[in-house]
Amino acid sequence: MKIAVAIPCYKVTLHVMGVIAAIGPEVEAIYAVDDACPNQSGKFIEEHNIDPRVRVLYNSENRGVGGAIVTAYKAAIADKMDIVVKIDGDGQMNPALLPQFVRPLLRKQADYTKGNRFFRPESVQNMPAVRLFGNAVLSFLTKLSCGYWNSMDPTNGYTAIRTNVLEELPLDKLEHRYFFETDMLFRLNTVRAVVKDVPMDSVYADEESNLKIGKILPEFLRKHLSRLGRRYVYNYLVRDFNVGTVYSLVGVLLVLGGSLFGLLHWISGNAHNQTASSGTVMLAALPIIIGIQCIIAFMHYDVSNVPTEPLSISLDDLQAPVRQSTNTDLDI
């Protein structure tokens, strides 16, 4: 297996050479992507680098972390690499953990691995409370929109992926900026890829984050709702029509029907100064209660529907050369 490392480079000249130096000999290629960095990270690396594995790639315009990684992904596919590991150049991700991210891919236990800073209580002791709460909320939204209910810490950028799985994804359609990691999970779910979390500790260096919560929160909510709707339509209406579909449709219809029935009678009662009878209240409440139970059943079905069979296994079988068999019995 040929392993490559992708490093997005934007204002990381203080740390990137240390990151490159810490990458082990198991890696065959290192792609450092200068994402139109104002500090000219690419030239800085070329001037100070002594590692023959390093190849500097340049984006003509700033495309964000997603755009930088897609550039490296395409180079890795063209160079026939088998696995690509993404490590940020700001020193927050320890390259010594790389074998832990690659191991499940080599054993064909997963198609995509990502870091999880919430796995051990000790790992989050130094994490700011605001980040801890924000990541918990984003993790729940990502579970809803992407379908990986067994995954946590969706914004973690320490990842590894098989290139044959990458070839199944629409790389040019991936989000380019802060929503990139979440969009990757959404795209992976559409091809039924297996995602596995890798425990890691959180590290905060002296870098400044460009992420402004108040600015990106409305955008994140809109994109999560969009992915949730698309995932539901694709998995439960287009690709398959199953018991989860029935639960969800019946549940929504009952909740809406009961709510509308109760609202109309409440408005009518107020207009005529009449109190609703117990039978009317039950006719409104019962569909809502049953509908909520159906929606809960759908959620349970969706949680149990997380992909478990690695996509790379079937892709390896399809890509394996056809072996010509020889019937030696004819020579006997």
N, C-alpha and C positions, 0 to 999 in steps of 0.2 A: 504494500500500500504506500503510495506517494502522498506525503502530507505537506500541505502548504499553510502558511500563516498570512493573514491579511491584516494590515495595520492602517486604519484611516488616520491621516496626518493633517491636523489643523491646529496651529498654535501649540505644538507639543515639542518644540525644540529642546526644552529643558529636560525632558524625560525619555524621548524616543530612542536615543542611542543606548541607554541603559536597558530598555525593553528588548531591543534587538540583540544585545549582548547576552541576555538571559535566556534566549530561545535555544533549546537543546539540539543535539545533533540528529535527533530523529526526524527533524523537519528538513525537507528537501529544497523548498523555495519560500522566500519571504517577499510579499508584495507590499511595499509602502506606497500609499496613495496620497499624493499631494493634492488636496481638494481646493485648489486655488488659494492656498494659504498665504496670507499677507506677510508672514514671517519666512516665506520660501523654505518650507520644511523639506521639500524634495531636494533642492540644491544643498541644503545643510547636511542631509543624509549622505548625498553623493560625495561631498567634500570630506566627511569624517568617517565614512563607512570603510571597514576592511573585510567585511563578511561577503564572500563571493555568492552567497545564496540570495542576497538582497537585490531586488529589482524595483526601481522607483517608477511609479506610474503617475501621470499627470492628468487632472481634469481641467479643461479650459475654463470652466466656471465652477463656482461653489455649488455643489449639489447636496450638501449635507452628508451625514454619516451613511445613510442608505445609498446615496449615489456613489460615494467613495467605495463602499463594500461591493456594490454591484460591478464596478470597474474591476476590482480584484477578482470577483467570482468569475467574470468572463475570461480573464487572463488565466485563471486556474483551469477552467474547462478547456481552453485552447491548448494549454500545456499538458493536458492529460493527467492532471492531478486527481487523486482519489478522494481526499478529504481536505477541507479548508477550515481552518480555525481562525476566528476573528478575535484579535486582541487589540484593545485601545492603546494608543501611544502615549497616554498621560500618566502611566505608571500605576494605575489603580488595579490592574489585572496582573497577577503573578504568572509569568510564563511557565514556572515550574509545575503549575496545575495542568498543563496541556495534556499529559498522558491520561489524566482522569477524564478529560472531555473526549479524547479519541477512543479510549478503550471500549465503550459501549458500541461505537460505530464499527470497530474492527471485529467485535464479537457478533455483529449483526443483531444487537439487542435494541437498537434505535437507529433512526435516520438523522436525527438532529438532537444535539445536546446543548443545554444552556445553563448558565450559572444560577444558583439559588442562594441568596444571602440570608434567607430566613429559615434555613433548615435546622441550624443549631442556635439555641438561645444566646450562646456566647458570641455568635457572629454579629448580632445586632446591638450589642451593648454600646458600641461607639457610634451607632447610626443616629443622626439627628431625629428628634421626635417627629418633626414635620415630614421628613423623608419617609420615615417608618409608616406613618399614617397614610401618606400619599401613595406609597407603593402597595399597601394593603388594599386601598380602594381601587387602584388601577388593576391589581391582580384579579379582583372579583369581576370587574368590568370585562377584563380580557377572557376570563373563564366563560362568561356569557357569550361574548361575541366570537370567540375563536374555538370554543368547544374543548379545550384542554383543561379539564377540571382537576387533573392531578398535577398541574404545573403552577408554580408560584414565581414571583419576582419577574414579571414579563418585560420590564425595561432593562433587565440585565443584558449587557452587550457582549459578554464572554460566551461565545457560541462555537459549535463545530457542526459541520454538515457534510454529507456525502455528495460528491459532484454529480453522480447520476441522478440524485434526487433534485439537485439544483436545476438540472436540464428539464425537469418536469414543471418547473415554475416559470411564470411570465416575468422574468427579471426586470424588463423595462417598465412594467406596471407597478413595481413595488414602490411604496412610499419612500421618499428620499430623506426625510428629516426625522424628527423625534418619534414619529409613529412607525418607524421602520421595523423595529423588533416585533411589535404587535402585528403589523401587517404580514410579516414573515410567518407568524404562527397561524394567521388566518389562511394564508395561501397553502401552508403545509397541511392544514386540516382538509382543504378541498381535495387534496390528492391522497388523503388518509395516511399521512406519514406519522411515524411514532416519535414522540418528543420525550426526552428524559432529562430531568433536572440533575445537576451536579452541585453538591454542597461546596460553598466557598465563603470566605470571610470578606466583609466589606472593608475597603481601604479608601481613605480620603487624603489625597495629597494637597498641594497648594494651588491646584487649578481652580479657575472660576467657571461656574456653570452658566451657560447661556440659556438655560431652561427657566422660563418665567411662568409659574403655575397659573396665575391669573389670566395670562394671555392665551395659553394653550388649552386650558380646561374646556372652554366651549367647543373648540375644534376637536379635542379628544372625544368628548361626549357624542358629537355628531358622527364622527368616524366609527365609533364603537356601535352606535345604533345602525349605521349603514352596514357594517360587517355582520351584525347580528341578523338583520333582515335577509341579507344575501346568503348567509350560511343556512338559515332556516329554509328558504326557498330551494336552495340547491340540494340540501341533504334530506329534506322531508317532503318535497313536492316534485322536484325534477329527477334526482337520482333514485329516490326510493319513496314509496308510500307505505308506511308501516304503522304499527300501533302507536308510536309516538306522534305521528301525524294526526291520528284519530283523537288521542288525548288532548292535543293542543287545540285543534279546531273546535271540538266539542266544548272544551273548557272555556275558550274565549267567547264562543257564541252564548253559552249559558250565563257567564258573568255579565256580558253586555246586555243580554236579554233581560235578566233579572234586574240589573241596574236601571235600564230604561223603563221597565214596567213599574218599578218602585218610584222612580222620579216622576213619571207621568201622574201616578195616583197621588203622590205628595203635592204636586202642583195643583191638581184638580181639587184635592181636599182643602188646601189653603184658600183656593178661589171661592169655594162654596162653604167654607168654615165647617168642614166635616172631618171627623176623626176616622182614620183608616181602620177597618176591621182587622181582627187577628188573622182571619183567612187571607186578606189582601197582603198583610205583612209577611205571612208564610210563603205566599206565592211569589213574592219578590225575593225573600231571603233564601229559600231552598235552592233555586237555580244558581245563585251566587255561591252558596256553600259547596254544592256539587261541582260547579265550575272550577272553584279554587282547588278542590281535591284532584280534578282532572289535570290542571296545570301543574300541580305538585307531582303527579304521576308522570307527566311529560318530562319534568326536570329530572326526575329519577332515571327515566329512560335515557335522557341525553347524557347524564353523568356516566351511565354504564356503557355508552356507545363510543367512548374514547378509543381511538385506534390502538390496537395491541400487536398487530402483525406488521413488522417493518417492511416498508415499501421497497427498500433496497434489495431485499431477498429476491423478490419477483423480478426486479430490474436486472439484477446480476444474472438471473437465469435467462432472461430475454437477450442480454448482451453477450452471453457466453457463446463462443464459436461452436458451430455445429460439428460434432465429431463423426467422422466417417468410421463406421464399424466394419470389421473384417470377419467374415464367417470362416473360421479356421476348420470347421467341420468338413468343408469341401475338399480340404487337402488330405483328409484322413483316408 
